[in-house]
Amino acid sequence: MANQSIPLDRIFQALSDPTRRAVVERLTLGPASVSELARPFSMALPSFSQHLNVLEESGLVISRKSGRVRTYTLETETLAGAQDWLQLQRDKWTRRLDQLDNSVLQMKGT
């Protein structure tokens, strides 16, 4: 678990920003160029590129350059790793809440 915490920290840090979440959401539709990804945002391209760098460093996206065009693609395996961790947490809390519910019902005598 400790080895996994650094990548998870990077993933969740990357996803903590609404701009980066919007980029990830857009990339679920398929690969896109930097200019296409930046279009909906009112920020300078260097600032937007910093968001893309954070996403790439976290492993959430990969980029390829063809000529002058850089295209980004969602790295679904990285997202799946975060999803697996979230599912483990959800399962753990569901079990705990079920146990609490059972205890309360027993206390009520039901």
Backbone as a printed PyTorch tensor [residue, N CA C, xyz], in Angstrom:
tensor([[[  0.8320,  -1.1960,   0.0000],
         [  0.0000,   0.0000,   0.0000],
         [  0.8720,   1.2550,   0.0000]],

        [[  1.9770,   1.2520,   0.7380],
         [  2.8330,   2.4380,   0.8060],
         [  3.4290,   2.7750,  -0.5560]],

        [[  3.8130,   1.7590,  -1.3230],
         [  4.3620,   2.0050,  -2.6560],
         [  3.3350,   2.6400,  -3.5720]],

        [[  2.0750,   2.3210,  -3.3450],
         [  1.0110,   2.8310,  -4.1900],
         [  0.6270,   4.2590,  -3.8110]],

        [[  0.9600,   4.7070,  -2.6000],
         [  0.4790,   6.0040,  -2.1370],
         [  1.0560,   7.1630,  -2.9320]],

        [[  2.3030,   7.0810,  -3.3780],
         [  2.8790,   8.1910,  -4.1390],
         [  2.1470,   8.3780,  -5.4610]],

        [[  1.9460,   7.3300,  -6.2740],
         [  1.1700,   7.5310,  -7.4960],
         [ -0.2470,   8.0100,  -7.2080]],

        [[ -0.8820,   7.4840,  -6.1770],
         [ -2.2390,   7.9300,  -5.8390],
         [ -2.2330,   9.3970,  -5.4270]],

        [[ -1.2250,   9.7920,  -4.6550],
         [ -1.1270,  11.2010,  -4.2660],
         [ -1.0420,  12.0890,  -5.5020]],

        [[ -0.2280,  11.6940,  -6.4540],
         [ -0.0730,  12.4810,  -7.6870],
         [ -1.3660,  12.5200,  -8.4980]],

        [[ -2.0430,  11.3890,  -8.5530],
         [ -3.3030,  11.3210,  -9.3050],
         [ -4.3370,  12.2500,  -8.6830]],

        [[ -4.5180,  12.1270,  -7.3610],
         [ -5.5390,  12.9450,  -6.7110],
         [ -5.1550,  14.4230,  -6.6910]],

        [[ -3.8740,  14.7090,  -6.5870],
         [ -3.4330,  16.1110,  -6.6800],
         [ -3.7500,  16.6530,  -8.0740]],

        [[ -3.4770,  15.8670,  -9.0930],
         [ -3.7700,  16.3010, -10.4640],
         [ -5.2620,  16.5240, -10.6520]],

        [[ -6.0750,  15.6550, -10.0770],
         [ -7.5210,  15.7630, -10.2390],
         [ -8.1600,  16.7880,  -9.3090]],

        [[ -7.3700,  17.3890,  -8.4240],
         [ -7.9240,  18.3680,  -7.4880],
         [ -8.2650,  19.6910,  -8.1570]],

        [[ -7.7660,  19.8990,  -9.3590],
         [ -8.0090,  21.1540, -10.0700],
         [ -9.1370,  20.9890, -11.0880]],

        [[-10.1100,  21.9120, -11.1080],
         [-11.2360,  21.7690, -12.0360],
         [-10.8370,  21.8210, -13.5090]],

        [[ -9.8040,  22.5770, -13.8410],
         [ -9.3440,  22.6210, -15.2380],
         [ -8.8280,  21.2540, -15.6560]],

        [[ -8.0230,  20.6520, -14.8010],
         [ -7.4620,  19.3370, -15.1340],
         [ -8.5480,  18.2660, -15.1710]],

        [[ -9.5280,  18.3560, -14.2690],
         [-10.6420,  17.3950, -14.3310],
         [-11.4070,  17.5430, -15.6370]],

        [[-11.5880,  18.7790, -16.0860],
         [-12.2920,  19.0130, -17.3520],
         [-11.4920,  18.4390, -18.5240]],

        [[-10.1790,  18.5590, -18.4790],
         [ -9.3420,  17.9970, -19.5410],
         [ -9.4720,  16.4740, -19.5520]],

        [[ -9.4100,  15.8630, -18.3770],
         [ -9.5620,  14.4040, -18.2970],
         [-10.9310,  13.9930, -18.8320]],

        [[-11.9480,  14.7320, -18.4370],
         [-13.2980,  14.4210, -18.9210],
         [-13.3660,  14.5190, -20.4410]],

        [[-12.7610,  15.5540, -21.0040],
         [-12.7550,  15.7070, -22.4680],
         [-12.0310,  14.5480, -23.1330]],

        [[-10.9230,  14.1160, -22.5290],
         [-10.1280,  13.0450, -23.1250],
         [-10.8230,  11.6870, -23.0640]],

        [[-11.8880,  11.5680, -22.2770],
         [-12.6590,  10.3200, -22.3060],
         [-13.3340,  10.1300, -23.6580]],

        [[-13.4710,  11.2220, -24.4080],
         [-14.0700,  11.1400, -25.7470],
         [-13.0630,  10.7360, -26.8140]],

        [[-11.7670,  10.8080, -26.4690],
         [-10.7240,  10.4460, -27.4190],
         [ -9.5850,  11.4490, -27.3770]],

        [[ -8.4880,  11.1440, -28.0810],
         [ -7.3210,  12.0190, -28.0960],
         [ -7.6630,  13.4240, -28.6110]],

        [[ -6.8630,  14.3960, -28.1710],
         [ -7.0820,  15.7740, -28.6020],
         [ -5.7680,  16.5290, -28.5850]],

        [[ -5.6720,  17.5090, -29.4620],
         [ -4.4800,  18.3560, -29.5200],
         [ -4.5140,  19.3760, -28.3890]],

        [[ -3.3800,  19.9750, -28.1110],
         [ -3.2890,  20.9980, -27.0780],
         [ -4.2560,  22.1350, -27.3770]],

        [[ -4.2790,  22.5940, -28.6120],
         [ -5.1540,  23.7200, -28.9500],
         [ -6.6260,  23.3590, -28.7540]],

        [[ -6.9970,  22.1380, -29.0920],
         [ -8.3830,  21.7010, -28.8960],
         [ -8.7210,  21.6330, -27.4090]],

        [[ -7.7960,  21.1180, -26.6130],
         [ -8.0270,  21.0200, -25.1780],
         [ -8.0910,  22.3890, -24.5160]],

        [[ -7.2780,  23.3210, -25.0080],
         [ -7.1950,  24.6580, -24.4040],
         [ -8.3610,  25.5530, -24.7920]],

        [[ -9.0000,  25.2710, -25.9020],
         [-10.0470,  26.1460, -26.4590],
         [-11.1020,  26.5930, -25.4490]],

        [[-11.6490,  25.7100, -24.6140],
         [-12.7250,  26.1440, -23.7000],
         [-12.2610,  27.0270, -22.5340]],

        [[-10.9640,  27.1660, -22.3500],
         [-10.4500,  27.8620, -21.1710],
         [ -9.8810,  29.2270, -21.5500]],

        [[-10.1610,  30.1970, -20.7060],
         [ -9.6450,  31.5440, -20.9610],
         [ -8.3610,  31.7460, -20.1550]],

        [[ -7.3090,  31.1110, -20.6340],
         [ -5.9960,  31.2820, -20.0030],
         [ -4.9250,  31.1980, -21.0780]],

        [[ -3.7850,  31.7660, -20.7760],
         [ -2.6710,  31.7500, -21.7180],
         [ -2.2080,  30.3090, -21.9290]],

        [[ -1.7360,  30.0280, -23.1200],
         [ -1.2970,  28.6710, -23.4560],
         [ -0.2070,  28.1560, -22.5130]],

        [[  0.7840,  28.9880, -22.1190],
         [  1.7810,  28.4750, -21.1620],
         [  1.1530,  28.0320, -19.8340]],

        [[  0.1610,  28.7570, -19.3580],
         [ -0.5220,  28.3700, -18.1190],
         [ -1.2850,  27.0690, -18.3160]],

        [[ -1.9520,  26.9530, -19.4440],
         [ -2.6910,  25.7300, -19.7260],
         [ -1.7360,  24.5440, -19.8670]],

        [[ -0.5950,  24.7820, -20.4910],
         [  0.4020,  23.7120, -20.6620],
         [  0.8920,  23.1900, -19.3180]],

        [[  0.9310,  24.0500, -18.3100],
         [  1.3300,  23.5910, -16.9760],
         [  0.3280,  22.5620, -16.4470]],

        [[ -0.9500,  22.7790, -16.7210],
         [ -1.9700,  21.8040, -16.3210],
         [ -1.7300,  20.4670, -17.0320]],

        [[ -1.4150,  20.5380, -18.3090],
         [ -1.1460,  19.3070, -19.0590],
         [  0.0860,  18.5990, -18.5140]],

        [[  1.0970,  19.3630, -18.1160],
         [  2.3060,  18.7630, -17.5400],
         [  1.9910,  18.0290, -16.2370]],

        [[  1.1480,  18.6230, -15.3980],
         [  0.7640,  17.9670, -14.1430],
         [  0.0430,  16.6580, -14.4400]],

        [[ -0.8690,  16.6920, -15.4030],
         [ -1.5960,  15.4730, -15.7760],
         [ -0.6450,  14.4040, -16.3120]],

        [[  0.3240,  14.8290, -17.0960],
         [  1.2620,  13.8570, -17.6680],
         [  2.1850,  13.2990, -16.5880]],

        [[  2.6570,  14.1430, -15.6870],
         [  3.5330,  13.6760, -14.6070],
         [  2.8160,  12.7140, -13.6650]],

        [[  1.5080,  12.8800, -13.5370],
         [  0.7350,  11.9770, -12.6750],
         [  0.4520,  10.6480, -13.3620]],

        [[  0.6830,  10.5810, -14.6550],
         [  0.4170,   9.3650, -15.4080],
         [ -1.0020,   9.2660, -15.9420]],

        [[ -1.7910,  10.3280, -15.7620],
         [ -3.1770,  10.2980, -16.2340],
         [ -3.3000,  10.4730, -17.7370]],

        [[ -2.3460,  11.1530, -18.3420],
         [ -2.3650,  11.3460, -19.7930],
         [ -0.9800,  11.0650, -20.3520]],

        [[ -0.9530,  10.7650, -21.6360],
         [  0.3140,  10.6550, -22.3500],
         [  0.2100,  11.5640, -23.5660]],

        [[  1.3650,  12.0420, -24.0090],
         [  1.3490,  12.9290, -25.1700],
         [  2.2730,  12.3780, -26.2430]],

        [[  1.9120,  12.7230, -27.4670],
         [  2.7320,  12.3720, -28.6330],
         [  2.8250,  13.6020, -29.5090]],

        [[  3.9970,  13.7980, -30.0580],
         [  4.1840,  14.9450, -30.9310],
         [  4.3660,  14.4510, -32.3590]],

        [[  3.5960,  15.0350, -33.2490],
         [  3.7010,  14.7300, -34.6680],
         [  3.8510,  16.0630, -35.3950]],

        [[  5.0470,  16.3390, -35.8440],
         [  5.3150,  17.6470, -36.4380],
         [  5.2260,  18.7050, -35.3670]],

        [[  4.3570,  19.6810, -35.5870],
         [  4.1840,  20.7560, -34.6120],
         [  2.9890,  20.5300, -33.6860]],

        [[  2.2960,  19.4220, -33.8680],
         [  1.0750,  19.1600, -33.0980],
         [  1.3400,  18.1330, -32.0010]],

        [[  1.0280,  18.5130, -30.7610],
         [  1.1200,  17.5900, -29.6350],
         [ -0.2920,  17.1450, -29.2880]],

        [[ -0.4670,  15.8190, -29.2430],
         [ -1.7750,  15.2250, -28.9720],
         [ -1.7180,  14.4830, -27.6420]],

        [[ -2.7740,  14.6560, -26.8690],
         [ -2.8720,  14.0040, -25.5600],
         [ -3.9250,  12.9100, -25.5950]],

        [[ -3.6320,  11.8370, -24.8600],
         [ -4.5230,  10.6930, -24.7460],
         [ -4.6510,  10.3360, -23.2730]],

        [[ -5.8360,   9.9460, -22.8860],
         [ -6.0800,   9.5200, -21.5110],
         [ -5.4150,   8.1690, -21.2690]],

        [[ -4.7380,   8.0370, -20.1420],
         [ -4.1050,   6.7810, -19.7580],
         [ -5.0750,   6.0550, -18.8230]],

        [[ -5.8980,   5.1940, -19.3960],
         [ -6.9980,   4.5800, -18.6480],
         [ -6.5230,   3.6460, -17.5360]],

        [[ -5.3550,   3.0470, -17.6750],
         [ -4.8560,   2.1520, -16.6300],
         [ -4.5880,   2.9200, -15.3390]],

        [[ -4.0880,   4.1450, -15.4720],
         [ -3.8330,   4.9610, -14.2880],
         [ -5.1450,   5.3100, -13.6010]],

        [[ -6.1400,   5.6780, -14.3860],
         [ -7.4530,   5.9710, -13.8140],
         [ -8.0450,   4.7360, -13.1570]],

        [[ -7.8400,   3.5830, -13.7620],
         [ -8.3580,   2.3370, -13.2030],
         [ -7.7180,   2.0510, -11.8500]],

        [[ -6.4420,   2.3640, -11.6920],
         [ -5.7700,   2.1750, -10.4040],
         [ -6.3920,   3.0360,  -9.3200]],

        [[ -6.6970,   4.2800,  -9.6510],
         [ -7.3550,   5.1670,  -8.6900],
         [ -8.7670,   4.6630,  -8.3950]],

        [[ -9.4480,   4.2060,  -9.4160],
         [-10.7950,   3.6830,  -9.2340],
         [-10.7810,   2.4470,  -8.3330]],

        [[ -9.7940,   1.5850,  -8.5050],
         [ -9.6740,   0.3910,  -7.6550],
         [ -9.5080,   0.7900,  -6.1940]],

        [[ -8.6500,   1.7990,  -5.9360],
         [ -8.4380,   2.2590,  -4.5710],
         [ -9.7410,   2.8250,  -3.9900]],

        [[-10.4330,   3.6320,  -4.7830],
         [-11.7060,   4.2070,  -4.3240],
         [-12.7320,   3.1100,  -4.0370]],

        [[-12.7580,   2.0780,  -4.8700],
         [-13.6940,   0.9750,  -4.6560],
         [-13.3850,   0.2380,  -3.3560]],

        [[-12.1000,   0.0380,  -3.0660],
         [-11.7180,  -0.5950,  -1.7990],
         [-12.2110,   0.2280,  -0.6170]],

        [[-12.0660,   1.5540,  -0.7120],
         [-12.5340,   2.4290,   0.3640],
         [-14.0540,   2.3710,   0.4850]],

        [[-14.7370,   2.3680,  -0.6340],
         [-16.2020,   2.2900,  -0.6270],
         [-16.6540,   0.9780,   0.0130]],

        [[-16.0180,  -0.1290,  -0.3690],
         [-16.3750,  -1.4350,   0.1970],
         [-16.1370,  -1.4590,   1.7040]],

        [[-15.0110,  -0.9080,   2.1340],
         [-14.6700,  -0.8840,   3.5580],
         [-15.7300,  -0.1070,   4.3430]],

        [[-16.1030,   1.0600,   3.8330],
         [-17.0790,   1.8800,   4.5560],
         [-18.4860,   1.2960,   4.4780]],

        [[-18.7980,   0.6310,   3.4030],
         [-20.1040,  -0.0450,   3.3140],
         [-20.2000,  -1.1350,   4.3760]],

        [[-19.1370,  -1.9260,   4.5240],
         [-19.1210,  -2.9730,   5.5560],
         [-19.2630,  -2.3600,   6.9460]],

        [[-18.5240,  -1.2990,   7.1990],
         [-18.5810,  -0.6530,   8.5170],
         [-19.9700,  -0.0920,   8.8080]],

        [[-20.5560,   0.5440,   7.8150],
         [-21.8930,   1.1020,   8.0220],
         [-22.9400,   0.0040,   8.1780]],

        [[-22.7700,  -1.0960,   7.4590],
         [-23.6740,  -2.2370,   7.6300],
         [-23.5670,  -2.8010,   9.0510]],

        [[-22.3300,  -2.8940,   9.5530],
         [-22.1250,  -3.3740,  10.9230],
         [-22.7740,  -2.4310,  11.9310]],

        [[-22.6220,  -1.1410,  11.7110],
         [-23.2420,  -0.1560,  12.5970],
         [-24.7570,  -0.2780,  12.5430]],

        [[-25.2900,  -0.4130,  11.3540],
         [-26.7370,  -0.5650,  11.1880],
         [-27.2350,  -1.8020,  11.9350]],

        [[-26.5150,  -2.9140,  11.8040],
         [-26.8910,  -4.1390,  12.5050],
         [-26.8450,  -3.9490,  14.0050]],

        [[-25.8300,  -3.2600,  14.4920],
         [-25.6910,  -3.0170,  15.9360],
         [-26.8490,  -2.1660,  16.4410]],

        [[-27.1990,  -1.1360,  15.7110],
         [-28.3110,  -0.2700,  16.1070],
         [-29.6150,  -1.0620,  16.1350]],

        [[-29.8330,  -1.8920,  15.1140],
         [-31.0420,  -2.7120,  15.0830],
         [-31.1050,  -3.6780,  16.2540]],

        [[-29.9540,  -4.2490,  16.6100],
         [-29.9140,  -5.1700,  17.7520],
         [-30.2050,  -4.4310,  19.0480]],

        [[-29.6900,  -3.2050,  19.1730],
         [-29.9330,  -2.4060,  20.3760],
         [-31.4060,  -2.0560,  20.5090]],

        [[-32.0650,  -1.8490,  19.3680],
         [-33.4960,  -1.5360,  19.3770],
         [-34.3360,  -2.7840,  19.6580]],

        [[-33.7060,  -3.9530,  19.5260],
         [-34.4230,  -5.1940,  19.7700],
         [-35.2250,  -5.6710,  18.5680]],

        [[-34.8200,  -5.2520,  17.3700],
         [-35.5520,  -5.6320,  16.1630],
         [-34.9740,  -6.8690,  15.5550]]])
